[in-house]
Amino acid sequence: MPKFLWLSLALAAMPLAVSPVLAHAEATTRIAPNASVNTYILLDRTGSMQDIWDEALTSVNAYAEALGEGDGALRTNVTLAVFDAQNGLQFDVLRKKVPATGWRNVTTAEASPRGMTPLYDAIGRIVSIAEQDNPKKTILVIMTDGEENSSREVTQGGARAALDRARARGWEVVFLGAEFARFTDAGAMGVSTEKTMAVGKDGMTSTMRRLAKKSRDYGSSAASAPVTFNAEDRAVAKEDDVKKKQ
């Protein structure tokens, strides 16, 4: 084969050999230096959560694990709080700004279902914590299996005002109904339907893993890609099955 022809063929083949490396480089450079995303999970631990409590905790742990996956260019932190009411709001922060890569699985030894549902009080408290931390990119994940029934500190209007402040900062607010498909409270607090979703017991872990991927995309994007639920997400969550039960 003539030397010049061999050289031409070799040069033509080079882009194919290096393209995976270039593609990886392009993927990693999409994340800005010091980019981070902070998640605040508000988990209902009221008595009616008893039958799905193990799945709820497993799904939270799966979220943290999936959020921490990647090349380390995106810093990820998770705060987890659980709530119920027994003669007033009972609100416990089980994890505070823990790096997702160093997450220690939360277990039933740390929290178990009990009490009533002071949803507005709990939302006011978790937003206040997030505001004190003052992170730039934040996702508030509210997971409950019932409607408000026992708040004493914060009204529906007060809870909406708290979430409005969060949204005004560019923070994302999503509302997950755990085997629960009535979103009257969520709507009254300004949470749009594209950010609410009913989740079946068997769909919790998969749903939270998918939410972690959306959270990473939100944190990585300079344009702050919104966190919303599409038809595929709803199928994975088994939303229709939940709606049929109610």
PyRosetta script that sets phi, psi and omega in degrees:
from pyrosetta import init, pose_from_sequence

init()
pose = pose_from_sequence("MPKFLWLSLALAAMPLAVSPVLAHAEATTRIAPNASVNTYILLDRTGSMQDIWDEALTSVNAYAEALGEGDGALRTNVTLAVFDAQNGLQFDVLRKKVPATGWRNVTTAEASPRGMTPLYDAIGRIVSIAEQDNPKKTILVIMTDGEENSSREVTQGGARAALDRARARGWEVVFLGAEFARFTDAGAMGVSTEKTMAVGKDGMTSTMRRLAKKSRDYGSSAASAPVTFNAEDRAVAKEDDVKKKQ")
pose.set_psi(1, 131.9)
pose.set_omega(1, 178.8)
pose.set_phi(2, -57.7)
pose.set_psi(2, 144.8)
pose.set_omega(2, -175.4)
pose.set_phi(3, -59.9)
pose.set_psi(3, -42.6)
pose.set_omega(3, -177.0)
pose.set_phi(4, -65.4)
pose.set_psi(4, -33.0)
pose.set_omega(4, 179.7)
pose.set_phi(5, -71.4)
pose.set_psi(5, -40.9)
pose.set_omega(5, 177.8)
pose.set_phi(6, -61.1)
pose.set_psi(6, -42.1)
pose.set_omega(6, -179.4)
pose.set_phi(7, -65.0)
pose.set_psi(7, -40.4)
pose.set_omega(7, 179.2)
pose.set_phi(8, -62.5)
pose.set_psi(8, -41.7)
pose.set_omega(8, 178.7)
pose.set_phi(9, -65.7)
pose.set_psi(9, -39.4)
pose.set_omega(9, -179.8)
pose.set_phi(10, -64.3)
pose.set_psi(10, -43.3)
pose.set_omega(10, 179.9)
pose.set_phi(11, -65.4)
pose.set_psi(11, -37.6)
pose.set_omega(11, 179.4)
pose.set_phi(12, -64.6)
pose.set_psi(12, -30.6)
pose.set_omega(12, -178.1)
pose.set_phi(13, -80.5)
pose.set_psi(13, -20.1)
pose.set_omega(13, -173.3)
pose.set_phi(14, -60.2)
pose.set_psi(14, -43.8)
pose.set_omega(14, 179.3)
pose.set_phi(15, -57.0)
pose.set_psi(15, -33.8)
pose.set_omega(15, 178.3)
pose.set_phi(16, -66.7)
pose.set_psi(16, -34.3)
pose.set_omega(16, -177.2)
pose.set_phi(17, -74.3)
pose.set_psi(17, -34.4)
pose.set_omega(17, -173.8)
pose.set_phi(18, -99.5)
pose.set_psi(18, -9.9)
pose.set_omega(18, -174.4)
pose.set_phi(19, -57.8)
pose.set_psi(19, -38.5)
pose.set_omega(19, 177.4)
pose.set_phi(20, -60.2)
pose.set_psi(20, -38.6)
pose.set_omega(20, 179.6)
pose.set_phi(21, -65.8)
pose.set_psi(21, -45.2)
pose.set_omega(21, 179.0)
pose.set_phi(22, -62.4)
pose.set_psi(22, -40.5)
pose.set_omega(22, 179.2)
pose.set_phi(23, -61.5)
pose.set_psi(23, -41.0)
pose.set_omega(23, 179.1)
pose.set_phi(24, -64.9)
pose.set_psi(24, -42.1)
pose.set_omega(24, 179.8)
pose.set_phi(25, -61.6)
pose.set_psi(25, -42.3)
pose.set_omega(25, 179.1)
pose.set_phi(26, -63.3)
pose.set_psi(26, -38.9)
pose.set_omega(26, -179.2)
pose.set_phi(27, -64.9)
pose.set_psi(27, -42.2)
pose.set_omega(27, -176.5)
pose.set_phi(28, -73.9)
pose.set_psi(28, -29.4)
pose.set_omega(28, -178.2)
pose.set_phi(29, -76.4)
pose.set_psi(29, -9.8)
pose.set_omega(29, 176.4)
pose.set_phi(30, -67.7)
pose.set_psi(30, -25.6)
pose.set_omega(30, -179.5)
pose.set_phi(31, -86.8)
pose.set_psi(31, 120.5)
pose.set_omega(31, -178.2)
pose.set_phi(32, -68.7)
pose.set_psi(32, 152.0)
pose.set_omega(32, 176.2)
pose.set_phi(33, -56.3)
pose.set_psi(33, 137.9)
pose.set_omega(33, 178.7)
pose.set_phi(34, 66.5)
pose.set_psi(34, 16.9)
pose.set_omega(34, 177.2)
pose.set_phi(35, -64.9)
pose.set_psi(35, 142.8)
pose.set_omega(35, -179.8)
pose.set_phi(36, -151.4)
pose.set_psi(36, 158.7)
pose.set_omega(36, 173.1)
pose.set_phi(37, -139.3)
pose.set_psi(37, 137.0)
pose.set_omega(37, -177.8)
pose.set_phi(38, -118.3)
pose.set_psi(38, 128.0)
pose.set_omega(38, -179.4)
pose.set_phi(39, -110.7)
pose.set_psi(39, 133.8)
pose.set_omega(39, 174.6)
pose.set_phi(40, -117.5)
pose.set_psi(40, 111.3)
pose.set_omega(40, -178.7)
pose.set_phi(41, -100.6)
pose.set_psi(41, 123.7)
pose.set_omega(41, 176.4)
pose.set_phi(42, -107.2)
pose.set_psi(42, 109.1)
pose.set_omega(42, -173.6)
pose.set_phi(43, -109.9)
pose.set_psi(43, 122.5)
pose.set_omega(43, 175.7)
pose.set_phi(44, -66.6)
pose.set_psi(44, 124.2)
pose.set_omega(44, 175.7)
pose.set_phi(45, -118.7)
pose.set_psi(45, 29.6)
pose.set_omega(45, -179.2)
pose.set_phi(46, -70.5)
pose.set_psi(46, 166.8)
pose.set_omega(46, -172.6)
pose.set_phi(47, -55.8)
pose.set_psi(47, -33.5)
pose.set_omega(47, -177.9)
pose.set_phi(48, -71.4)
pose.set_psi(48, -8.3)
pose.set_omega(48, 177.4)
pose.set_phi(49, -82.3)
pose.set_psi(49, -2.9)
pose.set_omega(49, -172.8)
pose.set_phi(50, -51.5)
pose.set_psi(50, -46.9)
pose.set_omega(50, -174.0)
pose.set_phi(51, -71.5)
pose.set_psi(51, -16.5)
pose.set_omega(51, -178.5)
pose.set_phi(52, -123.2)
pose.set_psi(52, 15.6)
pose.set_omega(52, -174.2)
pose.set_phi(53, -65.0)
pose.set_psi(53, -44.6)
pose.set_omega(53, 179.7)
pose.set_phi(54, -59.5)
pose.set_psi(54, -42.8)
pose.set_omega(54, -179.9)
pose.set_phi(55, -67.1)
pose.set_psi(55, -37.0)
pose.set_omega(55, 179.7)
pose.set_phi(56, -63.4)
pose.set_psi(56, -46.2)
pose.set_omega(56, 179.4)
pose.set_phi(57, -65.8)
pose.set_psi(57, -41.5)
pose.set_omega(57, 178.3)
pose.set_phi(58, -59.4)
pose.set_psi(58, -39.8)
pose.set_omega(58, -178.7)
pose.set_phi(59, -68.3)
pose.set_psi(59, -36.9)
pose.set_omega(59, 176.7)
pose.set_phi(60, -64.8)
pose.set_psi(60, -44.5)
pose.set_omega(60, 178.1)
pose.set_phi(61, -62.8)
pose.set_psi(61, -38.7)
pose.set_omega(61, 178.6)
pose.set_phi(62, -65.4)
pose.set_psi(62, -37.0)
pose.set_omega(62, 178.0)
pose.set_phi(63, -60.7)
pose.set_psi(63, -49.5)
pose.set_omega(63, -178.7)
pose.set_phi(64, -61.4)
pose.set_psi(64, -41.9)
pose.set_omega(64, 179.5)
pose.set_phi(65, -61.6)
pose.set_psi(65, -47.3)
pose.set_omega(65, -178.5)
pose.set_phi(66, -68.7)
pose.set_psi(66, -34.8)
pose.set_omega(66, 179.4)
pose.set_phi(67, -63.8)
pose.set_psi(67, -33.8)
pose.set_omega(67, -178.2)
pose.set_phi(68, -81.8)
pose.set_psi(68, -6.4)
pose.set_omega(68, -179.5)
pose.set_phi(69, -74.8)
pose.set_psi(69, 143.6)
pose.set_omega(69, -178.8)
pose.set_phi(70, 140.2)
pose.set_psi(70, -170.9)
pose.set_omega(70, -175.6)
pose.set_phi(71, -93.2)
pose.set_psi(71, 6.2)
pose.set_omega(71, 178.0)
pose.set_phi(72, 88.5)
pose.set_psi(72, -1.4)
pose.set_omega(72, -179.6)
pose.set_phi(73, -70.4)
pose.set_psi(73, -26.2)
pose.set_omega(73, 178.5)
pose.set_phi(74, -105.3)
pose.set_psi(74, 123.0)
pose.set_omega(74, 177.2)
pose.set_phi(75, -84.3)
pose.set_psi(75, 132.8)
pose.set_omega(75, -174.9)
pose.set_phi(76, -130.5)
pose.set_psi(76, 129.3)
pose.set_omega(76, 178.1)
pose.set_phi(77, -127.4)
pose.set_psi(77, 147.5)
pose.set_omega(77, -178.5)
pose.set_phi(78, -130.6)
pose.set_psi(78, 132.7)
pose.set_omega(78, 170.8)
pose.set_phi(79, -115.6)
pose.set_psi(79, 131.5)
pose.set_omega(79, 179.5)
pose.set_phi(80, -122.2)
pose.set_psi(80, 125.6)
pose.set_omega(80, 175.6)
pose.set_phi(81, -126.1)
pose.set_psi(81, 142.3)
pose.set_omega(81, 176.2)
pose.set_phi(82, -116.9)
pose.set_psi(82, 153.9)
pose.set_omega(82, -175.5)
pose.set_phi(83, -147.7)
pose.set_psi(83, 154.1)
pose.set_omega(83, 170.3)
pose.set_phi(84, -163.2)
pose.set_psi(84, -174.4)
pose.set_omega(84, 178.2)
pose.set_phi(85, -131.9)
pose.set_psi(85, 128.3)
pose.set_omega(85, 171.5)
pose.set_phi(86, -141.6)
pose.set_psi(86, 96.8)
pose.set_omega(86, -172.8)
pose.set_phi(87, 56.9)
pose.set_psi(87, 47.5)
pose.set_omega(87, -178.6)
pose.set_phi(88, 115.9)
pose.set_psi(88, 171.4)
pose.set_omega(88, -177.5)
pose.set_phi(89, -63.1)
pose.set_psi(89, 130.6)
pose.set_omega(89, 170.2)
pose.set_phi(90, -113.2)
pose.set_psi(90, 115.2)
pose.set_omega(90, -170.9)
pose.set_phi(91, -135.8)
pose.set_psi(91, 116.9)
pose.set_omega(91, -177.4)
pose.set_phi(92, -125.4)
pose.set_psi(92, 127.5)
pose.set_omega(92, 176.1)
pose.set_phi(93, -89.7)
pose.set_psi(93, 111.0)
pose.set_omega(93, -176.7)
pose.set_phi(94, -87.6)
pose.set_psi(94, -28.3)
pose.set_omega(94, 176.1)
pose.set_phi(95, -140.2)
pose.set_psi(95, 134.5)
pose.set_omega(95, -177.1)
pose.set_phi(96, -123.9)
pose.set_psi(96, 110.0)
pose.set_omega(96, 176.2)
pose.set_phi(97, 49.5)
pose.set_psi(97, 48.4)
pose.set_omega(97, 179.9)
pose.set_phi(98, -85.4)
pose.set_psi(98, 128.3)
pose.set_omega(98, 174.5)
pose.set_phi(99, -57.3)
pose.set_psi(99, 133.0)
pose.set_omega(99, -177.8)
pose.set_phi(100, -58.3)
pose.set_psi(100, -32.7)
pose.set_omega(100, -179.6)
pose.set_phi(101, -70.1)
pose.set_psi(101, -17.0)
pose.set_omega(101, 179.1)
pose.set_phi(102, -114.0)
pose.set_psi(102, 21.8)
pose.set_omega(102, -176.6)
pose.set_phi(103, -63.6)
pose.set_psi(103, 134.5)
pose.set_omega(103, 173.0)
pose.set_phi(104, -106.2)
pose.set_psi(104, 122.7)
pose.set_omega(104, -173.6)
pose.set_phi(105, -54.9)
pose.set_psi(105, 133.1)
pose.set_omega(105, 175.8)
pose.set_phi(106, -80.2)
pose.set_psi(106, 142.8)
pose.set_omega(106, -175.0)
pose.set_phi(107, -127.6)
pose.set_psi(107, 170.3)
pose.set_omega(107, 178.8)
pose.set_phi(108, -67.0)
pose.set_psi(108, -16.7)
pose.set_omega(108, 177.0)
pose.set_phi(109, -69.5)
pose.set_psi(109, -21.7)
pose.set_omega(109, -178.2)
pose.set_phi(110, -91.0)
pose.set_psi(110, -25.9)
pose.set_omega(110, -178.5)
pose.set_phi(111, -161.3)
pose.set_psi(111, 142.3)
pose.set_omega(111, 177.3)
pose.set_phi(112, -142.2)
pose.set_psi(112, 154.3)
pose.set_omega(112, -174.6)
pose.set_phi(113, -62.3)
pose.set_psi(113, 142.6)
pose.set_omega(113, 179.8)
pose.set_phi(114, -173.1)
pose.set_psi(114, 165.0)
pose.set_omega(114, 167.1)
pose.set_phi(115, 69.2)
pose.set_psi(115, -168.1)
pose.set_omega(115, -174.5)
pose.set_phi(116, -102.8)
pose.set_psi(116, -168.2)
pose.set_omega(116, -171.1)
pose.set_phi(117, -119.4)
pose.set_psi(117, 87.4)
pose.set_omega(117, 176.0)
pose.set_phi(118, -87.6)
pose.set_psi(118, 66.5)
pose.set_omega(118, -171.7)
pose.set_phi(119, -60.4)
pose.set_psi(119, -44.1)
pose.set_omega(119, -177.1)
pose.set_phi(120, -66.0)
pose.set_psi(120, -42.3)
pose.set_omega(120, 177.7)
pose.set_phi(121, -58.9)
pose.set_psi(121, -44.9)
pose.set_omega(121, -176.7)
pose.set_phi(122, -66.5)
pose.set_psi(122, -38.7)
pose.set_omega(122, 178.0)
pose.set_phi(123, -65.2)
pose.set_psi(123, -43.0)
pose.set_omega(123, 177.0)
pose.set_phi(124, -58.0)
pose.set_psi(124, -40.1)
pose.set_omega(124, -177.9)
pose.set_phi(125, -69.7)
pose.set_psi(125, -44.7)
pose.set_omega(125, -176.6)
pose.set_phi(126, -68.8)
pose.set_psi(126, -36.8)
pose.set_omega(126, 177.5)
pose.set_phi(127, -65.9)
pose.set_psi(127, -39.7)
pose.set_omega(127, 178.2)
pose.set_phi(128, -60.4)
pose.set_psi(128, -42.4)
pose.set_omega(128, 178.6)
pose.set_phi(129, -62.6)
pose.set_psi(129, -45.2)
pose.set_omega(129, -180.0)
pose.set_phi(130, -62.8)
pose.set_psi(130, -40.4)
pose.set_omega(130, 179.6)
pose.set_phi(131, -64.6)
pose.set_psi(131, -37.5)
pose.set_omega(131, 177.3)
pose.set_phi(132, -65.4)
pose.set_psi(132, -38.7)
pose.set_omega(132, 178.0)
pose.set_phi(133, -69.1)
pose.set_psi(133, -33.3)
pose.set_omega(133, 175.8)
pose.set_phi(134, 57.8)
pose.set_psi(134, 47.8)
pose.set_omega(134, 176.5)
pose.set_phi(135, -76.0)
pose.set_psi(135, 161.8)
pose.set_omega(135, -179.4)
pose.set_phi(136, -79.9)
pose.set_psi(136, -60.3)
pose.set_omega(136, -179.2)
pose.set_phi(137, -104.3)
pose.set_psi(137, 121.0)
pose.set_omega(137, -172.0)
pose.set_phi(138, -138.9)
pose.set_psi(138, 143.0)
pose.set_omega(138, 173.5)
pose.set_phi(139, -121.9)
pose.set_psi(139, 126.8)
pose.set_omega(139, 174.5)
pose.set_phi(140, -102.1)
pose.set_psi(140, 119.3)
pose.set_omega(140, -179.8)
pose.set_phi(141, -112.0)
pose.set_psi(141, 115.6)
pose.set_omega(141, 179.6)
pose.set_phi(142, -107.0)
pose.set_psi(142, 121.3)
pose.set_omega(142, 178.6)
pose.set_phi(143, -122.5)
pose.set_psi(143, 117.9)
pose.set_omega(143, -179.2)
pose.set_phi(144, -143.2)
pose.set_psi(144, 157.9)
pose.set_omega(144, 178.2)
pose.set_phi(145, -113.4)
pose.set_psi(145, 14.0)
pose.set_omega(145, -178.5)
pose.set_phi(146, -161.0)
pose.set_psi(146, 177.3)
pose.set_omega(146, -178.6)
pose.set_phi(147, -93.8)
pose.set_psi(147, 161.0)
pose.set_omega(147, 175.5)
pose.set_phi(148, -52.3)
pose.set_psi(148, 136.0)
pose.set_omega(148, 175.9)
pose.set_phi(149, -150.8)
pose.set_psi(149, 4.1)
pose.set_omega(149, -175.3)
pose.set_phi(150, -155.7)
pose.set_psi(150, 22.2)
pose.set_omega(150, 179.6)
pose.set_phi(151, -70.8)
pose.set_psi(151, 143.0)
pose.set_omega(151, 178.1)
pose.set_phi(152, -122.2)
pose.set_psi(152, -22.4)
pose.set_omega(152, -173.0)
pose.set_phi(153, -98.1)
pose.set_psi(153, -34.4)
pose.set_omega(153, -172.4)
pose.set_phi(154, -128.1)
pose.set_psi(154, 132.0)
pose.set_omega(154, 176.8)
pose.set_phi(155, -84.2)
pose.set_psi(155, 173.3)
pose.set_omega(155, 174.9)
pose.set_phi(156, -58.5)
pose.set_psi(156, -43.1)
pose.set_omega(156, 177.9)
pose.set_phi(157, -62.1)
pose.set_psi(157, -38.4)
pose.set_omega(157, 178.4)
pose.set_phi(158, -67.0)
pose.set_psi(158, -38.7)
pose.set_omega(158, 178.3)
pose.set_phi(159, -66.5)
pose.set_psi(159, -39.9)
pose.set_omega(159, 177.6)
pose.set_phi(160, -63.9)
pose.set_psi(160, -41.9)
pose.set_omega(160, 179.5)
pose.set_phi(161, -60.2)
pose.set_psi(161, -39.3)
pose.set_omega(161, 178.7)
pose.set_phi(162, -63.9)
pose.set_psi(162, -45.0)
pose.set_omega(162, 179.4)
pose.set_phi(163, -69.9)
pose.set_psi(163, -32.1)
pose.set_omega(163, 175.4)
pose.set_phi(164, -62.6)
pose.set_psi(164, -40.0)
pose.set_omega(164, 177.9)
pose.set_phi(165, -63.4)
pose.set_psi(165, -40.4)
pose.set_omega(165, 178.8)
pose.set_phi(166, -62.7)
pose.set_psi(166, -46.6)
pose.set_omega(166, -179.2)
pose.set_phi(167, -65.4)
pose.set_psi(167, -34.3)
pose.set_omega(167, 178.9)
pose.set_phi(168, -64.2)
pose.set_psi(168, -24.6)
pose.set_omega(168, 177.1)
pose.set_phi(169, -81.3)
pose.set_psi(169, -6.4)
pose.set_omega(169, -175.0)
pose.set_phi(170, 89.6)
pose.set_psi(170, 9.0)
pose.set_omega(170, 177.8)
pose.set_phi(171, -75.3)
pose.set_psi(171, 153.4)
pose.set_omega(171, 178.5)
pose.set_phi(172, -97.9)
pose.set_psi(172, 138.9)
pose.set_omega(172, 177.8)
pose.set_phi(173, -125.7)
pose.set_psi(173, 121.1)
pose.set_omega(173, 176.6)
pose.set_phi(174, -124.7)
pose.set_psi(174, 150.3)
pose.set_omega(174, -173.7)
pose.set_phi(175, -128.3)
pose.set_psi(175, 117.3)
pose.set_omega(175, -178.9)
pose.set_phi(176, -110.4)
pose.set_psi(176, 126.1)
pose.set_omega(176, 176.2)
pose.set_phi(177, -93.5)
pose.set_psi(177, 112.7)
pose.set_omega(177, -178.5)
pose.set_phi(178, -81.3)
pose.set_psi(178, 104.9)
pose.set_omega(178, -172.6)
pose.set_phi(179, 51.8)
pose.set_psi(179, 41.4)
pose.set_omega(179, -172.3)
pose.set_phi(180, -150.5)
pose.set_psi(180, 129.9)
pose.set_omega(180, -173.2)
pose.set_phi(181, -127.6)
pose.set_psi(181, 16.7)
pose.set_omega(181, 178.1)
pose.set_phi(182, -103.8)
pose.set_psi(182, 114.3)
pose.set_omega(182, -173.6)
pose.set_phi(183, -112.2)
pose.set_psi(183, 34.4)
pose.set_omega(183, 178.1)
pose.set_phi(184, -60.6)
pose.set_psi(184, -45.9)
pose.set_omega(184, 179.6)
pose.set_phi(185, -62.6)
pose.set_psi(185, -45.3)
pose.set_omega(185, -178.7)
pose.set_phi(186, -60.4)
pose.set_psi(186, -45.6)
pose.set_omega(186, 179.7)
pose.set_phi(187, -63.1)
pose.set_psi(187, -40.6)
pose.set_omega(187, 179.7)
pose.set_phi(188, -65.3)
pose.set_psi(188, -23.5)
pose.set_omega(188, 178.5)
pose.set_phi(189, -95.9)
pose.set_psi(189, 11.9)
pose.set_omega(189, 173.4)
pose.set_phi(190, 84.3)
pose.set_psi(190, 11.8)
pose.set_omega(190, 178.4)
pose.set_phi(191, -82.6)
pose.set_psi(191, 118.8)
pose.set_omega(191, -176.1)
pose.set_phi(192, -70.8)
pose.set_psi(192, 158.2)
pose.set_omega(192, -177.2)
pose.set_phi(193, -62.8)
pose.set_psi(193, -29.2)
pose.set_omega(193, 179.8)
pose.set_phi(194, -73.0)
pose.set_psi(194, -8.9)
pose.set_omega(194, 178.6)
pose.set_phi(195, -113.4)
pose.set_psi(195, 10.1)
pose.set_omega(195, 174.6)
pose.set_phi(196, -118.4)
pose.set_psi(196, 146.3)
pose.set_omega(196, 179.7)
pose.set_phi(197, -158.9)
pose.set_psi(197, 134.1)
pose.set_omega(197, 172.6)
pose.set_phi(198, -80.1)
pose.set_psi(198, 138.7)
pose.set_omega(198, -176.4)
pose.set_phi(199, -128.1)
pose.set_psi(199, 125.1)
pose.set_omega(199, 177.0)
pose.set_phi(200, -76.8)
pose.set_psi(200, 159.0)
pose.set_omega(200, -179.7)
pose.set_phi(201, -52.1)
pose.set_psi(201, -44.0)
pose.set_omega(201, -177.4)
pose.set_phi(202, -79.0)
pose.set_psi(202, -8.2)
pose.set_omega(202, -179.3)
pose.set_phi(203, -105.5)
pose.set_psi(203, 1.6)
pose.set_omega(203, -173.5)
pose.set_phi(204, -63.2)
pose.set_psi(204, -50.6)
pose.set_omega(204, -175.2)
pose.set_phi(205, -64.9)
pose.set_psi(205, -45.1)
pose.set_omega(205, 178.5)
pose.set_phi(206, -62.6)
pose.set_psi(206, -39.5)
pose.set_omega(206, 179.5)
pose.set_phi(207, -62.7)
pose.set_psi(207, -44.0)
pose.set_omega(207, -177.8)
pose.set_phi(208, -70.8)
pose.set_psi(208, -30.2)
pose.set_omega(208, 174.3)
pose.set_phi(209, -66.5)
pose.set_psi(209, -41.8)
pose.set_omega(209, 178.1)
pose.set_phi(210, -66.0)
pose.set_psi(210, -38.1)
pose.set_omega(210, 177.7)
pose.set_phi(211, -64.1)
pose.set_psi(211, -35.5)
pose.set_omega(211, 177.2)
pose.set_phi(212, -62.3)
pose.set_psi(212, -40.7)
pose.set_omega(212, 177.1)
pose.set_phi(213, -62.8)
pose.set_psi(213, -42.7)
pose.set_omega(213, 177.5)
pose.set_phi(214, -63.9)
pose.set_psi(214, -37.3)
pose.set_omega(214, 179.4)
pose.set_phi(215, -64.1)
pose.set_psi(215, -41.8)
pose.set_omega(215, 177.6)
pose.set_phi(216, -64.0)
pose.set_psi(216, -41.4)
pose.set_omega(216, 178.8)
pose.set_phi(217, -62.5)
pose.set_psi(217, -41.6)
pose.set_omega(217, 178.1)
pose.set_phi(218, -62.4)
pose.set_psi(218, -44.4)
pose.set_omega(218, -179.1)
pose.set_phi(219, -69.2)
pose.set_psi(219, -31.4)
pose.set_omega(219, -176.1)
pose.set_phi(220, -82.5)
pose.set_psi(220, -25.6)
pose.set_omega(220, -172.7)
pose.set_phi(221, -82.4)
pose.set_psi(221, 129.5)
pose.set_omega(221, 176.7)
pose.set_phi(222, -64.6)
pose.set_psi(222, -27.9)
pose.set_omega(222, -178.7)
pose.set_phi(223, -89.5)
pose.set_psi(223, 2.8)
pose.set_omega(223, 179.5)
pose.set_phi(224, 55.3)
pose.set_psi(224, 67.6)
pose.set_omega(224, 179.0)
pose.set_phi(225, -54.0)
pose.set_psi(225, 126.0)
pose.set_omega(225, -177.3)
pose.set_phi(226, -65.5)
pose.set_psi(226, 149.8)
pose.set_omega(226, 177.7)
pose.set_phi(227, -96.7)
pose.set_psi(227, 110.2)
pose.set_omega(227, -179.8)
pose.set_phi(228, -135.9)
pose.set_psi(228, 167.0)
pose.set_omega(228, -179.4)
pose.set_phi(229, -110.5)
pose.set_psi(229, 131.7)
pose.set_omega(229, 179.6)
pose.set_phi(230, -107.5)
pose.set_psi(230, -175.9)
pose.set_omega(230, -176.4)
pose.set_phi(231, -61.6)
pose.set_psi(231, -38.5)
pose.set_omega(231, 179.4)
pose.set_phi(232, -65.2)
pose.set_psi(232, -41.9)
pose.set_omega(232, 177.2)
pose.set_phi(233, -58.7)
pose.set_psi(233, -42.5)
pose.set_omega(233, -176.5)
pose.set_phi(234, -69.2)
pose.set_psi(234, -33.1)
pose.set_omega(234, 176.5)
pose.set_phi(235, -68.2)
pose.set_psi(235, -44.4)
pose.set_omega(235, 178.5)
pose.set_phi(236, -62.0)
pose.set_psi(236, -38.3)
pose.set_omega(236, -179.4)
pose.set_phi(237, -73.9)
pose.set_psi(237, -11.6)
pose.set_omega(237, -177.2)
pose.set_phi(238, 61.3)
pose.set_psi(238, 42.1)
pose.set_omega(238, -176.6)
pose.set_phi(239, -62.1)
pose.set_psi(239, -42.1)
pose.set_omega(239, -179.4)
pose.set_phi(240, -59.9)
pose.set_psi(240, -38.3)
pose.set_omega(240, 178.9)
pose.set_phi(241, -62.8)
pose.set_psi(241, -40.6)
pose.set_omega(241, 179.3)
pose.set_phi(242, -65.0)
pose.set_psi(242, -44.1)
pose.set_omega(242, -179.4)
pose.set_phi(243, -62.3)
pose.set_psi(243, -36.8)
pose.set_omega(243, -179.7)
pose.set_phi(244, -65.8)
pose.set_psi(244, -31.9)
pose.set_omega(244, 179.8)
pose.set_phi(245, -72.1)
pose.set_psi(245, -25.5)
pose.set_omega(245, -176.5)
pose.set_phi(246, -113.2)
pose.dump_pdb("model.pdb")
